[in-house]
Amino acid sequence: MHYPYQFWYRDKIWKLVSIPRPEGNEPYITLESMNLEKNSSWIIHTIIIKGEKKKFSLGRGHDSDLRINDISVSRLHATLEYKNGEFYLEDQKSKFGTLIHIWEDIPININEHTTL
């Protein structure tokens, strides 16, 4: 049985898994693999921006910077770019699209691209 990594109890969030922040002042982003299949692993990816590289490829392909071994993920599924102090995730015309779990409400205009 899979256990949640956090849960609500008596108006408080309790964490079963603690994910420490990386040391240093470099910008970083933590991505969680949300695979819901039986007998699969829960995977956390942390990308730390160091040096000149600011754009990373995500996908199932062997040449991806962040490799995600899941049949529903395209070989080149998405790119993640750090620019102007923010992270930008862009789907690369993947077959099933790129889904994100948003923790807060954001306004969406159906006539424009939305960036988080």
BAKOL-902638 format. One record per atom (N, C-alpha, C, O): residue in three letters; x, y, z. Coordinates in steps of 0.001 Angstrom, whole numbers, padded with zeros to 6 digits, always signed. Example, Ala and Ser with C-alpha at 12.3 -4.5 7.8 and 13.67 -1.06 7.14 Angstrom:
Ala+013190-005690+007800Ala+012300-004500+007800Ala+013200-003300+007800Ala+014236-003319+008465Ser+012850-002250+007080Ser+013670-001060+007140Ser+012900+000030+007870Ser+013409+001138+008039
! end
This chain:
Met+000845-001175+000000Met+000000+000000+000000Met+000890+001237+000000Met+001900+001286+000703His+000508+002240-000795His+001239+003494-000829His+000706+004420+000254His-000505+004569+000415Tyr+001601+005032+000982Tyr+001234+005986+002021Tyr+001425+007409+001496Tyr+002347+007665+000722Pro+000562+008331+001911Pro+000781+009722+001510Pro+002010+010267+002219Pro+002323+009850+003335Tyr+002715+011207+001571Tyr+003894+011765+002240Tyr+003521+012869+003212Tyr+004359+013311+003998Gln+002272+013321+003169Gln+001789+014241+004193Gln+000281+014052+004358Gln-000398+013581+003446Phe-000231+014423+005524Phe-001662+014273+005771Phe-002111+015301+006807Phe-001301+015818+007576Trp-003408+015589+006814Trp-004009+016507+007783Trp-004491+015719+008991Trp-005104+014662+008841Tyr-004217+016225+010182Tyr-004740+015635+011407Tyr-004821+016736+012452Tyr-003820+017380+012765Arg-006024+016949+012992Arg-006258+017988+014004Arg-005745+019358+013559Arg-004986+020015+014271Asp-006174+019769+012372Asp-005848+021090+011815Asp-004349+021341+011646Asp-003899+022484+011725Lys-003585+020289+011415Lys-002154+020438+011200Lys-001714+019473+010103Lys-002236+018363+009994Ile-000749+019905+009292Ile-000175+019023+008279Ile+000986+018258+008905Ile+001896+018866+009468Trp+000961+016951+008813Trp+002029+016077+009304Trp+002747+015488+008102Trp+002099+015005+007173Lys+004064+015520+008104Lys+004849+015010+006987Lys+005505+013690+007368Lys+006152+013582+008409Leu+005328+012692+006513Leu+005997+011406+006700Leu+007368+011409+006044Leu+008255+010651+006437Val+007540+012274+005030Val+008802+012383+004314Val+009253+013833+004376Val+008479+014739+004066Ser+010474+014054+004767Ser+011025+015399+004822Ser+011996+015574+003654Ser+012886+014748+003452Ile+011822+016647+002892Ile+012707+016934+001767Ile+013518+018174+002139Ile+012979+019280+002151Pro+014799+018004+002440Pro+015602+019158+002853Pro+015892+020096+001682Pro+015975+019665+000532Arg+016045+021386+001992Arg+016434+022374+000987Arg+017917+022189+000665Arg+018706+021881+001558Pro+018303+022372-000596Pro+019734+022301-000935Pro+020500+023427-000243Pro+019963+024512-000019Glu+021749+023157+000089Glu+022595+024173+000718Glu+023047+025178-000324Glu+023108+024867-001513Gly+023363+026379+000121Gly+023846+027417-000783Gly+022729+028349-001209Gly+021576+028194-000804Asn+023092+029315-002032Asn+022139+030327-002478Asn+021710+030163-003928Asn+021015+031027-004461Glu+022110+029069-004580Glu+021731+028870-005974Glu+020223+028611-006078Glu+019637+027969-005206Pro+019607+029113-007143Pro+018182+028815-007349Pro+017991+027319-007616Pro+018855+026670-008206Tyr+016859+026787-007178Tyr+016575+025367-007398Tyr+015070+025167-007520Tyr+014276+026022-007127Ile+014705+024032-008066Ile+013304+023625-008138Ile+013250+022134-007829Ile+014125+021377-008249Thr+012227+021715-007098Thr+012036+020308-006768Thr+010798+019811-007491Thr+009727+020408-007383Leu+010944+018719-008229Leu+009855+018128-008994Leu+009539+016758-008421Leu+010444+016001-008070Glu+008272+016444-008328Glu+007826+015154-007793Glu+007211+014330-008910Glu+006371+014823-009663Ser+007624+013091-009017Ser+007025+012158-009968Ser+005738+011628-009346Ser+005761+011035-008268Met+004617+011842-010028Met+003307+011488-009480Met+002774+010201-010113Met+001606+010143-010498Asn+003609+009179-010225Asn+003218+007916-010818Asn+002282+007176-009875Asn+002637+006917-008725Leu+001096+006834-010349Leu+000103+006190-009490Leu-000034+004688-009737Leu-000945+004057-009200Glu+000857+004109-010540Glu+000775+002681-010824Glu+001235+001861-009622Glu+002035+002318-008806Lys+000710+000641-009533Lys+001105-000259-008446Lys+002582-000597-008540Lys+003150-000641-009631Asn+003192-000834-007403Asn+004590-001253-007294Asn+005561-000290-007962Asn+006607-000716-008451Ser+005241+000975-007992Ser+006129+001951-008601Ser+006739+002831-007517Ser+006224+002912-006401Ser+007822+003475-007856Ser+008535+004299-006893Ser+008051+005737-006949Ser+007608+006225-007989Trp+008147+006402-005812Trp+007889+007827-005713Trp+009246+008485-005860Trp+010164+008193-005094Ile+009382+009369-006836Ile+010692+009929-007134Ile+010659+011441-006999Ile+009716+012090-007451Ile+011694+012002-006374Ile+011867+013439-006240Ile+013105+013834-007052Ile+014170+013234-006902His+012957+014840-007908His+014067+015377-008687His+014309+016807-008206His+013363+017589-008105Thr+015542+017154-007913Thr+015891+018525-007567Thr+016888+019041-008591Thr+017947+018447-008793Ile+016545+020143-009232Ile+017426+020772-010211Ile+017975+022035-009564Ile+017221+022923-009164Ile+019304+022104-009466Ile+019978+023266-008889Ile+020696+023989-010023Ile+021459+023379-010772Ile+020450+025285-010143Ile+021054+026074-011211Ile+022455+026497-010781Ile+022623+027329-009890Lys+023455+025907-011433Lys+024854+026244-011182Lys+025518+026422-012545Lys+025226+025677-013481Gly+026386+027379-012655Gly+027101+027572-013914Gly+026220+028190-014989Gly+025263+028907-014697Glu+026564+027895-016241Glu+025912+028541-017387Glu+024641+027844-017855Glu+023805+028473-018504Lys+024475+026565-017544Lys+023312+025824-018048Lys+022046+026298-017349Lys+021945+026253-016123Lys+021077+026754-018149Lys+019824+027292-017619Lys+018600+026578-018183Lys+017488+026811-017710Lys+018780+025708-019189Lys+017654+025024-019827Lys+017893+023520-019787Lys+018978+023046-020120Phe+016867+022772-019375Phe+016984+021330-019181Phe+015862+020617-019908Phe+014727+021093-019938Ser+016181+019478-020492Ser+015156+018668-021160Ser+014657+017590-020209Ser+015434+017000-019458Leu+013352+017339-020247Leu+012716+016307-019437Leu+012063+015308-020372Leu+011367+015704-021307Gly+012272+014031-020139Gly+011636+013042-020987Gly+012146+011645-020751Gly+012967+011394-019868Arg+011637+010736-021568Arg+011976+009317-021473Arg+013251+008988-022242Arg+013856+007938-022024Gly+013660+009880-023138Gly+014831+009634-023981Gly+016127+009583-023194Gly+016268+010242-022164His+017076+008792-023690His+018361+008618-023006His+019188+009896-022980His+020066+010041-022130Asp+018927+010820-023889Asp+019688+012064-023916Asp+019025+013192-023116Asp+019500+014327-023150Ser+017933+012895-022397Ser+017259+013903-021573Ser+018123+014264-020373Ser+018807+013409-019809Asp+018089+015539-019985Asp+018811+015963-018785Asp+018190+015355-017538Asp+018903+014936-016626Leu+016861+015307-017496Leu+016143+014686-016390Leu+015311+013556-017001Leu+014284+013798-017636Arg+015771+012320-016798Arg+015138+011161-017433Arg+014005+010631-016566Arg+014182+010361-015378Ile+012827+010487-017192Ile+011641+009978-016505Ile+011234+008697-017205Ile+010746+008724-018335Asn+011435+007578-016534Asn+011202+006267-017123Asn+009743+005859-016940Asn+009408+005090-016040Asp+008889+006387-017804Asp+007455+006104-017746Asp+006932+006097-019176Asp+007221+007016-019942Ile+006179+005091-019541Ile+005699+004939-020909Ile+004795+006098-021340Ile+004680+006366-022536Ser+004151+006789-020396Ser+003278+007906-020748Ser+004058+009199-020993Ser+003475+010213-021376Val+005369+009165-020774Val+006227+010329-020979Val+006904+010205-022336Val+007473+009162-022658Ser+006843+011270-023135Ser+007477+011278-024457Ser+008996+011300-024323Ser+009521+011624-023258Arg+009711+010952-025412Arg+011176+010965-025371Arg+011703+012350-025030Arg+012603+012487-024201Leu+011146+013383-025668Leu+011401+014771-025273Leu+010050+015330-024891Leu+009301+015788-025754His+009732+015299-023632His+008398+015632-023148His+008232+017128-022896His+007249+017727-023332Ala+009189+017730-022196Ala+009084+019136-021826Ala+010474+019704-021602Ala+011454+018968-021496Thr+010539+021023-021533Thr+011774+021687-021154Thr+011505+022557-019931Thr+010406+023081-019748Leu+012512+022693-019120Leu+012448+023541-017941Leu+013574+024552-018081Leu+014739+024183-018228Glu+013216+025838-018032Glu+014215+026887-018222Glu+014158+027872-017065Glu+013083+028227-016580Tyr+015335+028304-016635Tyr+015440+029320-015592Tyr+015881+030613-016257Tyr+016978+030691-016810Lys+015019+031637-016202Lys+015389+032943-016763Lys+014682+034043-015989Lys+013553+033883-015527Asn+015375+035156-015862Asn+014852+036321-015138Asn+014382+035970-013727Asn+013400+036527-013237Gly+015092+035037-013076Gly+014770+034690-011700Gly+013564+033781-011528Gly+013082+033620-010407Glu+013058+033176-012612Glu+011885+032296-012541Glu+012103+031042-013375Glu+012912+031032-014303Phe+011370+029980-013033Phe+011398+028740-013790Phe+010212+028704-014756Phe+009095+029075-014395Tyr+010466+028256-015985Tyr+009426+028126-017004Tyr+009407+026689-017505Tyr+010432+026158-017932Leu+008238+026067-017449Leu+008052+024703-017937Leu+007280+024777-019241Leu+006215+025390-019297Glu+007810+024154-020297Glu+007151+024199-021599Glu+007008+022785-022159Glu+007992+022064-022320Asp+005778+022408-022450Asp+005516+021124-023087Asp+006093+021149-024494Asp+006002+022167-025180Gln+006682+020048-024932Gln+007297+019961-026255Gln+006446+019109-027198Gln+006946+018201-027862Lys+005154+019422-027240Lys+004185+018712-028089Lys+004152+017225-027763Lys+004113+016380-028658Ser+004167+016919-026473Ser+004124+015530-026028Ser+002742+014947-026312Ser+001761+015681-026432Lys+002676+013643-026417Lys+001427+012963-026779Lys+000317+013201-025756Lys-000828+013443-026139Phe+000637+013138-024462Phe-000375+013259-023416Phe-000363+014611-022705Phe-001141+014819-021773Gly+000501+015529-023126Gly+000573+016836-022489Gly+001347+016781-021189Gly+001750+015711-020733Thr+001547+017940-020602Thr+002274+018056-019342Thr+001319+018564-018283Thr+000717+019628-018437Leu+001180+017814-017221Leu+000284+018175-016131Leu+001096+018655-014941Leu+002163+018115-014648Ile+000587+019674-014255Ile+001233+020156-013046Ile+000195+020248-011943Ile-000986+020472-012206His+000633+020076-010731His-000230+020204-009559His+000029+021579-008969His+001132+021854-008498Ile-000961+022429-008989Ile-000813+023799-008520Ile-001276+023883-007078Ile-002351+023395-006731Trp-000451+024510-006235Trp-000745+024614-004806Trp-001551+025846-004450Trp-002063+025941-003334Glu-001680+026799-005375Glu-002437+028016-005090Glu-003234+028410-006327Glu-002891+028020-007443Asp-004295+029181-006128Asp-005121+029629-007242Asp-004355+030617-008108Asp-003643+031486-007606Ile-004517+030464-009431Ile-003933+031433-010349Ile-004991+031802-011385Ile-005795+030953-011768Pro-005005+033055-011844Pro-005957+033424-012893Pro-005511+032854-014236Pro-004321+032854-014549Ile-006461+032369-015025Ile-006155+031817-016343Ile-007009+032541-017375Ile-008235+032576-017268Asn-006353+033114-018368Asn-007032+033757-019484Asn-006963+032786-020655Asn-005870+032455-021115Ile-008107+032327-021145Ile-008111+031301-022202Ile-007571+031824-023524Ile-007310+031032-024430Asn-007398+033127-023660Asn-006877+033711-024896Asn-005369+033913-024872Asn-004803+034411-025845Glu-004703+033535-023775Glu-003260+033731-023636Glu-002608+032481-023066Glu-003260+031645-022440His-001287+032373-023304His-000522+031303-022661His-000417+031631-021170His-000342+032798-020785Thr-000413+030601-020350Thr-000300+030816-018909Thr+001062+030311-018448Thr+001458+029191-018772Thr+001762+031127-017704Thr+003063+030779-017160Thr+003004+030882-015653Thr+002518+031872-015107Leu+003503+029852-014977Leu+003562+029866-013513Leu+004957+030164-013061Leu+005218+030220-011859
! end
